[in-house]
């Protein structure tokens, strides 16, 4: 699998199923430069993710659950990434 197709695959599955199963915890994406991307940006920035050069910050490398950080923000749009346990 190429970097691009793997990146897109992770982003697409996150847009389709933004909550972890089991548990229903909200998921977000992690890029290869350590940034967090919310599930909305996985959808709206799909093209950038699909055509990532590998060092432009759009390579999605993992899906993650924000367990308890109430201040975790999406590095692209700046919206708060929901947490599994933190209030707010
Ligand atoms: Zn976002």
PDB file of the backbone (N, CA, C, O) and the ligand in Angstrom, with CONECT records:
HET     ZN  A 101       1
ATOM      1  N   UNK A   1       0.839  -1.196   0.000  1.00  0.00           N
ATOM      2  CA  UNK A   1       0.000   0.000   0.000  1.00  0.00           C
ATOM      3  C   UNK A   1       0.875   1.248   0.000  1.00  0.00           C
ATOM      4  O   UNK A   1       1.872   1.306   0.720  1.00  0.00           O
ATOM      5  N   UNK A   2       0.519   2.222  -0.782  1.00  0.00           N
ATOM      6  CA  UNK A   2       1.284   3.470  -0.787  1.00  0.00           C
ATOM      7  C   UNK A   2       0.945   4.293   0.452  1.00  0.00           C
ATOM      8  O   UNK A   2      -0.063   4.069   1.122  1.00  0.00           O
ATOM      9  N   UNK A   3       1.819   5.248   0.729  1.00  0.00           N
ATOM     10  CA  UNK A   3       1.559   6.171   1.833  1.00  0.00           C
ATOM     11  C   UNK A   3       0.218   6.861   1.645  1.00  0.00           C
ATOM     12  O   UNK A   3      -0.561   7.002   2.588  1.00  0.00           O
ATOM     13  N   UNK A   4      -0.043   7.292   0.399  1.00  0.00           N
ATOM     14  CA  UNK A   4      -1.284   8.015   0.131  1.00  0.00           C
ATOM     15  C   UNK A   4      -2.514   7.142   0.357  1.00  0.00           C
ATOM     16  O   UNK A   4      -3.484   7.577   0.978  1.00  0.00           O
ATOM     17  N   UNK A   5      -2.474   5.915  -0.145  1.00  0.00           N
ATOM     18  CA  UNK A   5      -3.684   5.099  -0.029  1.00  0.00           C
ATOM     19  C   UNK A   5      -3.910   4.673   1.414  1.00  0.00           C
ATOM     20  O   UNK A   5      -5.051   4.536   1.853  1.00  0.00           O
ATOM     21  N   UNK A   6      -2.829   4.464   2.148  1.00  0.00           N
ATOM     22  CA  UNK A   6      -2.982   4.108   3.552  1.00  0.00           C
ATOM     23  C   UNK A   6      -3.546   5.295   4.332  1.00  0.00           C
ATOM     24  O   UNK A   6      -4.437   5.142   5.168  1.00  0.00           O
ATOM     25  N   UNK A   7      -3.012   6.472   4.044  1.00  0.00           N
ATOM     26  CA  UNK A   7      -3.476   7.701   4.677  1.00  0.00           C
ATOM     27  C   UNK A   7      -4.961   7.914   4.416  1.00  0.00           C
ATOM     28  O   UNK A   7      -5.728   8.221   5.329  1.00  0.00           O
ATOM     29  N   UNK A   8      -5.355   7.746   3.156  1.00  0.00           N
ATOM     30  CA  UNK A   8      -6.748   7.952   2.776  1.00  0.00           C
ATOM     31  C   UNK A   8      -7.649   6.898   3.402  1.00  0.00           C
ATOM     32  O   UNK A   8      -8.758   7.197   3.843  1.00  0.00           O
ATOM     33  N   UNK A   9      -7.169   5.684   3.434  1.00  0.00           N
ATOM     34  CA  UNK A   9      -7.946   4.593   4.014  1.00  0.00           C
ATOM     35  C   UNK A   9      -8.264   4.874   5.484  1.00  0.00           C
ATOM     36  O   UNK A   9      -9.395   4.675   5.926  1.00  0.00           O
ATOM     37  N   UNK A  10      -7.272   5.332   6.233  1.00  0.00           N
ATOM     38  CA  UNK A  10      -7.484   5.657   7.643  1.00  0.00           C
ATOM     39  C   UNK A  10      -8.455   6.821   7.792  1.00  0.00           C
ATOM     40  O   UNK A  10      -9.347   6.793   8.640  1.00  0.00           O
ATOM     41  N   UNK A  11      -8.274   7.846   6.959  1.00  0.00           N
ATOM     42  CA  UNK A  11      -9.149   9.021   7.039  1.00  0.00           C
ATOM     43  C   UNK A  11     -10.581   8.662   6.667  1.00  0.00           C
ATOM     44  O   UNK A  11     -11.526   9.100   7.323  1.00  0.00           O
ATOM     45  N   UNK A  12     -10.740   7.868   5.618  1.00  0.00           N
ATOM     46  CA  UNK A  12     -12.085   7.489   5.170  1.00  0.00           C
ATOM     47  C   UNK A  12     -12.796   6.627   6.202  1.00  0.00           C
ATOM     48  O   UNK A  12     -13.988   6.805   6.452  1.00  0.00           O
ATOM     49  N   UNK A  13     -12.070   5.702   6.793  1.00  0.00           N
ATOM     50  CA  UNK A  13     -12.742   4.851   7.769  1.00  0.00           C
ATOM     51  C   UNK A  13     -13.116   5.674   8.993  1.00  0.00           C
ATOM     52  O   UNK A  13     -14.106   5.386   9.666  1.00  0.00           O
ATOM     53  N   UNK A  14     -12.321   6.699   9.278  1.00  0.00           N
ATOM     54  CA  UNK A  14     -12.663   7.569  10.402  1.00  0.00           C
ATOM     55  C   UNK A  14     -13.887   8.438  10.088  1.00  0.00           C
ATOM     56  O   UNK A  14     -14.719   8.668  10.966  1.00  0.00           O
ATOM     57  N   UNK A  15     -14.004   8.920   8.846  1.00  0.00           N
ATOM     58  CA  UNK A  15     -15.196   9.700   8.493  1.00  0.00           C
ATOM     59  C   UNK A  15     -16.445   8.834   8.531  1.00  0.00           C
ATOM     60  O   UNK A  15     -17.519   9.273   8.942  1.00  0.00           O
ATOM     61  N   UNK A  16     -16.278   7.593   8.092  1.00  0.00           N
ATOM     62  CA  UNK A  16     -17.429   6.685   8.064  1.00  0.00           C
ATOM     63  C   UNK A  16     -17.830   6.228   9.456  1.00  0.00           C
ATOM     64  O   UNK A  16     -19.018   6.127   9.765  1.00  0.00           O
ATOM     65  N   UNK A  17     -16.844   5.953  10.291  1.00  0.00           N
ATOM     66  CA  UNK A  17     -17.111   5.403  11.618  1.00  0.00           C
ATOM     67  C   UNK A  17     -16.291   6.166  12.652  1.00  0.00           C
ATOM     68  O   UNK A  17     -15.258   5.681  13.112  1.00  0.00           O
ATOM     69  N   UNK A  18     -16.755   7.367  13.019  1.00  0.00           N
ATOM     70  CA  UNK A  18     -15.956   8.227  13.899  1.00  0.00           C
ATOM     71  C   UNK A  18     -15.978   7.845  15.371  1.00  0.00           C
ATOM     72  O   UNK A  18     -15.414   8.554  16.204  1.00  0.00           O
ATOM     73  N   UNK A  19     -16.617   6.743  15.694  1.00  0.00           N
ATOM     74  CA  UNK A  19     -16.641   6.318  17.087  1.00  0.00           C
ATOM     75  C   UNK A  19     -16.119   4.886  17.196  1.00  0.00           C
ATOM     76  O   UNK A  19     -16.479   4.008  16.412  1.00  0.00           O
ATOM     77  N   UNK A  20     -15.267   4.683  18.184  1.00  0.00           N
ATOM     78  CA  UNK A  20     -14.645   3.372  18.353  1.00  0.00           C
ATOM     79  C   UNK A  20     -15.689   2.350  18.782  1.00  0.00           C
ATOM     80  O   UNK A  20     -16.637   2.655  19.506  1.00  0.00           O
ATOM     81  N   UNK A  21     -15.482   1.144  18.316  1.00  0.00           N
ATOM     82  CA  UNK A  21     -16.354   0.049  18.716  1.00  0.00           C
ATOM     83  C   UNK A  21     -15.474  -1.057  19.268  1.00  0.00           C
ATOM     84  O   UNK A  21     -14.513  -1.430  18.595  1.00  0.00           O
ATOM     85  N   UNK A  22     -15.736  -1.610  20.455  1.00  0.00           N
ATOM     86  CA  UNK A  22     -16.830  -1.195  21.340  1.00  0.00           C
ATOM     87  C   UNK A  22     -16.451   0.029  22.161  1.00  0.00           C
ATOM     88  O   UNK A  22     -15.287   0.425  22.212  1.00  0.00           O
ATOM     89  N   UNK A  23     -17.443   0.614  22.794  1.00  0.00           N
ATOM     90  CA  UNK A  23     -17.185   1.717  23.707  1.00  0.00           C
ATOM     91  C   UNK A  23     -17.810   3.015  23.247  1.00  0.00           C
ATOM     92  O   UNK A  23     -18.259   3.815  24.067  1.00  0.00           O
ATOM     93  N   UNK A  24     -17.844   3.236  21.915  1.00  0.00           N
ATOM     94  CA  UNK A  24     -18.427   4.462  21.402  1.00  0.00           C
ATOM     95  C   UNK A  24     -17.587   5.698  21.635  1.00  0.00           C
ATOM     96  O   UNK A  24     -18.106   6.814  21.614  1.00  0.00           O
ATOM     97  N   UNK A  25     -16.290   5.516  21.857  1.00  0.00           N
ATOM     98  CA  UNK A  25     -15.430   6.673  22.103  1.00  0.00           C
ATOM     99  C   UNK A  25     -15.131   7.411  20.804  1.00  0.00           C
ATOM    100  O   UNK A  25     -14.940   6.795  19.756  1.00  0.00           O
ATOM    101  N   UNK A  26     -15.094   8.744  20.887  1.00  0.00           N
ATOM    102  CA  UNK A  26     -14.820   9.524  19.670  1.00  0.00           C
ATOM    103  C   UNK A  26     -13.375   9.368  19.197  1.00  0.00           C
ATOM    104  O   UNK A  26     -12.439   9.411  19.995  1.00  0.00           O
ATOM    105  N   UNK A  27     -13.214   9.188  17.908  1.00  0.00           N
ATOM    106  CA  UNK A  27     -11.884   8.988  17.325  1.00  0.00           C
ATOM    107  C   UNK A  27     -11.412  10.255  16.627  1.00  0.00           C
ATOM    108  O   UNK A  27     -12.214  11.066  16.163  1.00  0.00           O
ATOM    109  N   UNK A  28     -10.103  10.406  16.565  1.00  0.00           N
ATOM    110  CA  UNK A  28      -9.524  11.432  15.705  1.00  0.00           C
ATOM    111  C   UNK A  28      -8.310  10.818  15.015  1.00  0.00           C
ATOM    112  O   UNK A  28      -7.914   9.693  15.318  1.00  0.00           O
ATOM    113  N   UNK A  29      -7.735  11.557  14.099  1.00  0.00           N
ATOM    114  CA  UNK A  29      -6.612  11.032  13.335  1.00  0.00           C
ATOM    115  C   UNK A  29      -5.309  11.665  13.815  1.00  0.00           C
ATOM    116  O   UNK A  29      -5.282  12.805  14.280  1.00  0.00           O
ATOM    117  N   UNK A  30      -4.231  10.893  13.688  1.00  0.00           N
ATOM    118  CA  UNK A  30      -2.894  11.374  14.009  1.00  0.00           C
ATOM    119  C   UNK A  30      -2.095  11.399  12.699  1.00  0.00           C
ATOM    120  O   UNK A  30      -2.116  10.437  11.930  1.00  0.00           O
ATOM    121  N   UNK A  31      -1.401  12.497  12.461  1.00  0.00           N
ATOM    122  CA  UNK A  31      -0.583  12.570  11.250  1.00  0.00           C
ATOM    123  C   UNK A  31       0.874  12.250  11.590  1.00  0.00           C
ATOM    124  O   UNK A  31       1.259  12.172  12.756  1.00  0.00           O
ATOM    125  N   UNK A  32       1.661  12.068  10.540  1.00  0.00           N
ATOM    126  CA  UNK A  32       3.039  11.625  10.779  1.00  0.00           C
ATOM    127  C   UNK A  32       3.925  12.703  11.394  1.00  0.00           C
ATOM    128  O   UNK A  32       5.053  12.421  11.798  1.00  0.00           O
ATOM    129  N   UNK A  33       3.423  13.941  11.468  1.00  0.00           N
ATOM    130  CA  UNK A  33       4.186  14.949  12.198  1.00  0.00           C
ATOM    131  C   UNK A  33       3.610  15.172  13.597  1.00  0.00           C
ATOM    132  O   UNK A  33       3.941  16.147  14.271  1.00  0.00           O
ATOM    133  N   UNK A  34       2.748  14.254  14.017  1.00  0.00           N
ATOM    134  CA  UNK A  34       2.264  14.284  15.391  1.00  0.00           C
ATOM    135  C   UNK A  34       1.088  15.203  15.629  1.00  0.00           C
ATOM    136  O   UNK A  34       0.718  15.454  16.776  1.00  0.00           O
ATOM    137  N   UNK A  35       0.491  15.712  14.556  1.00  0.00           N
ATOM    138  CA  UNK A  35      -0.661  16.593  14.715  1.00  0.00           C
ATOM    139  C   UNK A  35      -1.936  15.773  14.858  1.00  0.00           C
ATOM    140  O   UNK A  35      -2.003  14.616  14.442  1.00  0.00           O
ATOM    141  N   UNK A  36      -2.938  16.394  15.452  1.00  0.00           N
ATOM    142  CA  UNK A  36      -4.247  15.764  15.581  1.00  0.00           C
ATOM    143  C   UNK A  36      -5.192  16.372  14.559  1.00  0.00           C
ATOM    144  O   UNK A  36      -5.187  17.581  14.329  1.00  0.00           O
ATOM    145  N   UNK A  37      -5.995  15.524  13.955  1.00  0.00           N
ATOM    146  CA  UNK A  37      -6.999  15.981  12.986  1.00  0.00           C
ATOM    147  C   UNK A  37      -8.350  15.479  13.444  1.00  0.00           C
ATOM    148  O   UNK A  37      -8.510  14.297  13.751  1.00  0.00           O
ATOM    149  N   UNK A  38      -9.339  16.390  13.493  1.00  0.00           N
ATOM    150  CA  UNK A  38     -10.673  15.953  13.894  1.00  0.00           C
ATOM    151  C   UNK A  38     -11.336  15.181  12.757  1.00  0.00           C
ATOM    152  O   UNK A  38     -10.870  15.192  11.618  1.00  0.00           O
ATOM    153  N   UNK A  39     -12.418  14.521  13.093  1.00  0.00           N
ATOM    154  CA  UNK A  39     -13.064  13.676  12.086  1.00  0.00           C
ATOM    155  C   UNK A  39     -13.660  14.499  10.945  1.00  0.00           C
ATOM    156  O   UNK A  39     -13.797  14.011   9.824  1.00  0.00           O
ATOM    157  N   UNK A  40     -14.016  15.763  11.242  1.00  0.00           N
ATOM    158  CA  UNK A  40     -14.577  16.599  10.184  1.00  0.00           C
ATOM    159  C   UNK A  40     -13.518  16.922   9.135  1.00  0.00           C
ATOM    160  O   UNK A  40     -13.794  16.926   7.935  1.00  0.00           O
ATOM    161  N   UNK A  41     -12.292  17.195   9.613  1.00  0.00           N
ATOM    162  CA  UNK A  41     -11.225  17.512   8.665  1.00  0.00           C
ATOM    163  C   UNK A  41     -10.805  16.274   7.872  1.00  0.00           C
ATOM    164  O   UNK A  41     -10.324  16.400   6.746  1.00  0.00           O
ATOM    165  N   UNK A  42     -10.976  15.109   8.429  1.00  0.00           N
ATOM    166  CA  UNK A  42     -10.692  13.887   7.663  1.00  0.00           C
ATOM    167  C   UNK A  42     -11.572  13.832   6.427  1.00  0.00           C
ATOM    168  O   UNK A  42     -11.191  13.279   5.395  1.00  0.00           O
ATOM    169  N   UNK A  43     -12.760  14.417   6.552  1.00  0.00           N
ATOM    170  CA  UNK A  43     -13.684  14.413   5.429  1.00  0.00           C
ATOM    171  C   UNK A  43     -13.429  15.600   4.500  1.00  0.00           C
ATOM    172  O   UNK A  43     -13.298  15.434   3.287  1.00  0.00           O
ATOM    173  N   UNK A  44     -13.360  16.809   5.088  1.00  0.00           N
ATOM    174  CA  UNK A  44     -13.250  18.000   4.240  1.00  0.00           C
ATOM    175  C   UNK A  44     -11.876  18.105   3.576  1.00  0.00           C
ATOM    176  O   UNK A  44     -11.754  18.690   2.500  1.00  0.00           O
ATOM    177  N   UNK A  45     -10.848  17.546   4.204  1.00  0.00           N
ATOM    178  CA  UNK A  45      -9.500  17.628   3.648  1.00  0.00           C
ATOM    179  C   UNK A  45      -9.075  16.312   2.992  1.00  0.00           C
ATOM    180  O   UNK A  45      -7.889  16.003   2.875  1.00  0.00           O
ATOM    181  N   UNK A  46     -10.084  15.555   2.570  1.00  0.00           N
ATOM    182  CA  UNK A  46      -9.839  14.242   1.994  1.00  0.00           C
ATOM    183  C   UNK A  46      -8.844  14.297   0.834  1.00  0.00           C
ATOM    184  O   UNK A  46      -7.983  13.428   0.698  1.00  0.00           O
ATOM    185  N   UNK A  47      -8.976  15.319   0.012  1.00  0.00           N
ATOM    186  CA  UNK A  47      -8.094  15.422  -1.149  1.00  0.00           C
ATOM    187  C   UNK A  47      -6.634  15.629  -0.736  1.00  0.00           C
ATOM    188  O   UNK A  47      -5.731  15.004  -1.292  1.00  0.00           O
ATOM    189  N   UNK A  48      -6.416  16.502   0.234  1.00  0.00           N
ATOM    190  CA  UNK A  48      -5.049  16.718   0.725  1.00  0.00           C
ATOM    191  C   UNK A  48      -4.483  15.435   1.312  1.00  0.00           C
ATOM    192  O   UNK A  48      -3.310  15.112   1.122  1.00  0.00           O
ATOM    193  N   UNK A  49      -5.328  14.715   2.023  1.00  0.00           N
ATOM    194  CA  UNK A  49      -4.884  13.471   2.652  1.00  0.00           C
ATOM    195  C   UNK A  49      -4.557  12.419   1.583  1.00  0.00           C
ATOM    196  O   UNK A  49      -3.589  11.668   1.700  1.00  0.00           O
ATOM    197  N   UNK A  50      -5.388  12.390   0.544  1.00  0.00           N
ATOM    198  CA  UNK A  50      -5.190  11.392  -0.511  1.00  0.00           C
ATOM    199  C   UNK A  50      -3.964  11.673  -1.362  1.00  0.00           C
ATOM    200  O   UNK A  50      -3.421  10.762  -1.987  1.00  0.00           O
ATOM    201  N   UNK A  51      -3.524  12.924  -1.392  1.00  0.00           N
ATOM    202  CA  UNK A  51      -2.421  13.301  -2.270  1.00  0.00           C
ATOM    203  C   UNK A  51      -1.209  13.768  -1.459  1.00  0.00           C
ATOM    204  O   UNK A  51      -0.356  14.494  -1.970  1.00  0.00           O
ATOM    205  N   UNK A  52      -1.141  13.355  -0.213  1.00  0.00           N
ATOM    206  CA  UNK A  52      -0.046  13.793   0.648  1.00  0.00           C
ATOM    207  C   UNK A  52       1.317  13.452   0.043  1.00  0.00           C
ATOM    208  O   UNK A  52       1.494  12.406  -0.582  1.00  0.00           O
ATOM    209  N   UNK A  53       2.252  14.340   0.240  1.00  0.00           N
ATOM    210  CA  UNK A  53       3.608  14.081  -0.234  1.00  0.00           C
ATOM    211  C   UNK A  53       4.407  13.293   0.793  1.00  0.00           C
ATOM    212  O   UNK A  53       5.515  12.840   0.508  1.00  0.00           O
ATOM    213  N   UNK A  54       3.851  13.129   1.979  1.00  0.00           N
ATOM    214  CA  UNK A  54       4.569  12.423   3.035  1.00  0.00           C
ATOM    215  C   UNK A  54       5.266  13.375   3.989  1.00  0.00           C
ATOM    216  O   UNK A  54       5.644  12.979   5.091  1.00  0.00           O
ATOM    217  N   UNK A  55       5.441  14.618   3.584  1.00  0.00           N
ATOM    218  CA  UNK A  55       6.038  15.575   4.522  1.00  0.00           C
ATOM    219  C   UNK A  55       5.317  16.920   4.507  1.00  0.00           C
ATOM    220  O   UNK A  55       5.896  17.956   4.833  1.00  0.00           O
ATOM    221  N   UNK A  56       4.050  16.879   4.125  1.00  0.00           N
ATOM    222  CA  UNK A  56       3.260  18.107   4.122  1.00  0.00           C
ATOM    223  C   UNK A  56       2.259  18.150   5.283  1.00  0.00           C
ATOM    224  O   UNK A  56       1.410  19.039   5.348  1.00  0.00           O
ATOM    225  N   UNK A  57       2.367  17.197   6.179  1.00  0.00           N
ATOM    226  CA  UNK A  57       1.486  17.205   7.342  1.00  0.00           C
ATOM    227  C   UNK A  57       0.136  16.564   7.115  1.00  0.00           C
ATOM    228  O   UNK A  57      -0.723  16.606   7.996  1.00  0.00           O
ATOM    229  N   UNK A  58      -0.068  15.969   5.947  1.00  0.00           N
ATOM    230  CA  UNK A  58      -1.372  15.369   5.650  1.00  0.00           C
ATOM    231  C   UNK A  58      -1.329  13.845   5.613  1.00  0.00           C
ATOM    232  O   UNK A  58      -2.278  13.208   5.157  1.00  0.00           O
ATOM    233  N   UNK A  59      -0.251  13.268   6.082  1.00  0.00           N
ATOM    234  CA  UNK A  59      -0.183  11.811   6.107  1.00  0.00           C
ATOM    235  C   UNK A  59      -0.788  11.289   7.398  1.00  0.00           C
ATOM    236  O   UNK A  59      -0.213  11.432   8.477  1.00  0.00           O
ATOM    237  N   UNK A  60      -1.961  10.681   7.268  1.00  0.00           N
ATOM    238  CA  UNK A  60      -2.608  10.097   8.441  1.00  0.00           C
ATOM    239  C   UNK A  60      -1.955   8.750   8.723  1.00  0.00           C
ATOM    240  O   UNK A  60      -1.906   7.880   7.853  1.00  0.00           O
ATOM    241  N   UNK A  61      -1.459   8.587   9.930  1.00  0.00           N
ATOM    242  CA  UNK A  61      -0.758   7.339  10.258  1.00  0.00           C
ATOM    243  C   UNK A  61      -1.517   6.490  11.268  1.00  0.00           C
ATOM    244  O   UNK A  61      -1.214   5.309  11.434  1.00  0.00           O
ATOM    245  N   UNK A  62      -2.494   7.074  11.940  1.00  0.00           N
ATOM    246  CA  UNK A  62      -3.197   6.290  12.953  1.00  0.00           C
ATOM    247  C   UNK A  62      -4.516   6.953  13.314  1.00  0.00           C
ATOM    248  O   UNK A  62      -4.746   8.134  13.054  1.00  0.00           O
ATOM    249  N   UNK A  63      -5.361   6.154  13.915  1.00  0.00           N
ATOM    250  CA  UNK A  63      -6.560   6.688  14.544  1.00  0.00           C
ATOM    251  C   UNK A  63      -6.320   6.608  16.050  1.00  0.00           C
ATOM    252  O   UNK A  63      -5.653   5.695  16.538  1.00  0.00           O
ATOM    253  N   UNK A  64      -6.868   7.567  16.769  1.00  0.00           N
ATOM    254  CA  UNK A  64      -6.625   7.580  18.203  1.00  0.00           C
ATOM    255  C   UNK A  64      -7.877   8.011  18.932  1.00  0.00           C
ATOM    256  O   UNK A  64      -8.763   8.647  18.361  1.00  0.00           O
ATOM    257  N   UNK A  65      -7.933   7.658  20.191  1.00  0.00           N
ATOM    258  CA  UNK A  65      -9.012   8.110  21.069  1.00  0.00           C
ATOM    259  C   UNK A  65      -8.424   9.135  22.022  1.00  0.00           C
ATOM    260  O   UNK A  65      -7.386   8.901  22.640  1.00  0.00           O
ATOM    261  N   UNK A  66      -9.093  10.266  22.133  1.00  0.00           N
ATOM    262  CA  UNK A  66      -8.691  11.263  23.126  1.00  0.00           C
ATOM    263  C   UNK A  66      -9.336  10.864  24.448  1.00  0.00           C
ATOM    264  O   UNK A  66     -10.514  11.139  24.675  1.00  0.00           O
ATOM    265  N   UNK A  67      -8.566  10.216  25.318  1.00  0.00           N
ATOM    266  CA  UNK A  67      -9.167   9.675  26.537  1.00  0.00           C
ATOM    267  C   UNK A  67      -9.621  10.760  27.499  1.00  0.00           C
ATOM    268  O   UNK A  67     -10.763  10.747  27.959  1.00  0.00           O
ATOM    269  N   UNK A  68      -8.723  11.712  27.811  1.00  0.00           N
ATOM    270  CA  UNK A  68      -9.110  12.628  28.883  1.00  0.00           C
ATOM    271  C   UNK A  68      -8.503  14.011  28.779  1.00  0.00           C
ATOM    272  O   UNK A  68      -8.384  14.702  29.791  1.00  0.00           O
ATOM    273  N   UNK A  69      -8.116  14.435  27.591  1.00  0.00           N
ATOM    274  CA  UNK A  69      -7.571  15.782  27.434  1.00  0.00           C
ATOM    275  C   UNK A  69      -8.668  16.746  26.998  1.00  0.00           C
ATOM    276  O   UNK A  69      -9.096  16.710  25.844  1.00  0.00           O
ATOM    277  N   UNK A  70      -9.138  17.624  27.923  1.00  0.00           N
ATOM    278  CA  UNK A  70     -10.236  18.521  27.564  1.00  0.00           C
ATOM    279  C   UNK A  70      -9.805  19.646  26.627  1.00  0.00           C
ATOM    280  O   UNK A  70     -10.652  20.354  26.083  1.00  0.00           O
ATOM    281  N   UNK A  71      -8.494  19.818  26.433  1.00  0.00           N
ATOM    282  CA  UNK A  71      -7.991  20.926  25.626  1.00  0.00           C
ATOM    283  C   UNK A  71      -7.357  20.483  24.322  1.00  0.00           C
ATOM    284  O   UNK A  71      -6.635  21.258  23.694  1.00  0.00           O
ATOM    285  N   UNK A  72      -7.611  19.263  23.907  1.00  0.00           N
ATOM    286  CA  UNK A  72      -7.034  18.800  22.645  1.00  0.00           C
ATOM    287  C   UNK A  72      -7.792  19.432  21.474  1.00  0.00           C
ATOM    288  O   UNK A  72      -9.010  19.300  21.360  1.00  0.00           O
ATOM    289  N   UNK A  73      -7.050  20.114  20.618  1.00  0.00           N
ATOM    290  CA  UNK A  73      -7.674  20.805  19.490  1.00  0.00           C
ATOM    291  C   UNK A  73      -7.202  20.197  18.179  1.00  0.00           C
ATOM    292  O   UNK A  73      -6.086  19.686  18.080  1.00  0.00           O
ATOM    293  N   UNK A  74      -8.065  20.260  17.178  1.00  0.00           N
ATOM    294  CA  UNK A  74      -7.682  19.862  15.840  1.00  0.00           C
ATOM    295  C   UNK A  74      -6.630  20.838  15.322  1.00  0.00           C
ATOM    296  O   UNK A  74      -6.818  22.052  15.404  1.00  0.00           O
ATOM    297  N   UNK A  75      -5.533  20.321  14.794  1.00  0.00           N
ATOM    298  CA  UNK A  75      -4.464  21.199  14.335  1.00  0.00           C
ATOM    299  C   UNK A  75      -4.809  21.900  13.033  1.00  0.00           C
ATOM    300  O   UNK A  75      -4.102  22.822  12.624  1.00  0.00           O
ATOM    301  N   UNK A  76      -5.873  21.485  12.379  1.00  0.00           N
ATOM    302  CA  UNK A  76      -6.257  22.145  11.136  1.00  0.00           C
ATOM    303  C   UNK A  76      -7.333  23.200  11.370  1.00  0.00           C
ATOM    304  O   UNK A  76      -7.127  24.368  11.038  1.00  0.00           O
ATOM    305  N   UNK A  77      -8.465  22.816  11.930  1.00  0.00           N
ATOM    306  CA  UNK A  77      -9.580  23.755  12.059  1.00  0.00           C
ATOM    307  C   UNK A  77      -9.684  24.358  13.453  1.00  0.00           C
ATOM    308  O   UNK A  77     -10.420  25.324  13.656  1.00  0.00           O
ATOM    309  N   UNK A  78      -8.950  23.795  14.420  1.00  0.00           N
ATOM    310  CA  UNK A  78      -8.935  24.380  15.753  1.00  0.00           C
ATOM    311  C   UNK A  78     -10.123  24.027  16.616  1.00  0.00           C
ATOM    312  O   UNK A  78     -10.261  24.552  17.720  1.00  0.00           O
ATOM    313  N   UNK A  79     -10.993  23.137  16.130  1.00  0.00           N
ATOM    314  CA  UNK A  79     -12.119  22.784  16.976  1.00  0.00           C
ATOM    315  C   UNK A  79     -11.696  21.735  17.996  1.00  0.00           C
ATOM    316  O   UNK A  79     -10.741  20.986  17.793  1.00  0.00           O
ATOM    317  N   UNK A  80     -12.425  21.707  19.080  1.00  0.00           N
ATOM    318  CA  UNK A  80     -12.071  20.809  20.165  1.00  0.00           C
ATOM    319  C   UNK A  80     -12.341  19.359  19.757  1.00  0.00           C
ATOM    320  O   UNK A  80     -13.365  19.054  19.146  1.00  0.00           O
ATOM    321  N   UNK A  81     -11.424  18.493  20.100  1.00  0.00           N
ATOM    322  CA  UNK A  81     -11.610  17.081  19.817  1.00  0.00           C
ATOM    323  C   UNK A  81     -12.218  16.436  21.051  1.00  0.00           C
ATOM    324  O   UNK A  81     -11.648  16.460  22.142  1.00  0.00           O
ATOM    325  N   UNK A  82     -13.391  15.862  20.841  1.00  0.00           N
ATOM    326  CA  UNK A  82     -14.119  15.304  21.966  1.00  0.00           C
ATOM    327  C   UNK A  82     -13.286  14.269  22.697  1.00  0.00           C
ATOM    328  O   UNK A  82     -12.505  13.528  22.099  1.00  0.00           O
ATOM    329  N   UNK A  83     -13.473  14.241  23.987  1.00  0.00           N
ATOM    330  CA  UNK A  83     -12.733  13.311  24.806  1.00  0.00           C
ATOM    331  C   UNK A  83     -13.670  12.245  25.351  1.00  0.00           C
ATOM    332  O   UNK A  83     -14.863  12.480  25.545  1.00  0.00           O
ATOM    333  N   UNK A  84     -13.107  11.072  25.593  1.00  0.00           N
ATOM    334  CA  UNK A  84     -13.921   9.986  26.110  1.00  0.00           C
ATOM    335  C   UNK A  84     -14.400  10.283  27.526  1.00  0.00           C
ATOM    336  O   UNK A  84     -15.547   9.995  27.869  1.00  0.00           O
ATOM    337  N   UNK A  85     -13.530  10.856  28.347  1.00  0.00           N
ATOM    338  CA  UNK A  85     -13.851  11.004  29.765  1.00  0.00           C
ATOM    339  C   UNK A  85     -13.913  12.434  30.263  1.00  0.00           C
ATOM    340  O   UNK A  85     -14.657  12.715  31.202  1.00  0.00           O
ATOM    341  N   UNK A  86     -13.154  13.357  29.665  1.00  0.00           N
ATOM    342  CA  UNK A  86     -13.142  14.716  30.196  1.00  0.00           C
ATOM    343  C   UNK A  86     -14.488  15.388  29.930  1.00  0.00           C
ATOM    344  O   UNK A  86     -15.120  15.143  28.903  1.00  0.00           O
ATOM    345  N   UNK A  87     -14.909  16.218  30.842  1.00  0.00           N
ATOM    346  CA  UNK A  87     -16.156  16.938  30.676  1.00  0.00           C
ATOM    347  C   UNK A  87     -15.955  18.145  29.781  1.00  0.00           C
ATOM    348  O   UNK A  87     -14.854  18.686  29.687  1.00  0.00           O
ATOM    349  N   UNK A  88     -17.031  18.563  29.122  1.00  0.00           N
ATOM    350  CA  UNK A  88     -16.934  19.849  28.459  1.00  0.00           C
ATOM    351  C   UNK A  88     -17.318  19.872  27.028  1.00  0.00           C
ATOM    352  O   UNK A  88     -17.264  20.924  26.391  1.00  0.00           O
TER     353      UNK A  88
HETATM  354 ZN    ZN A 101     -10.581  19.750  12.229  1.00  0.00          ZN
END
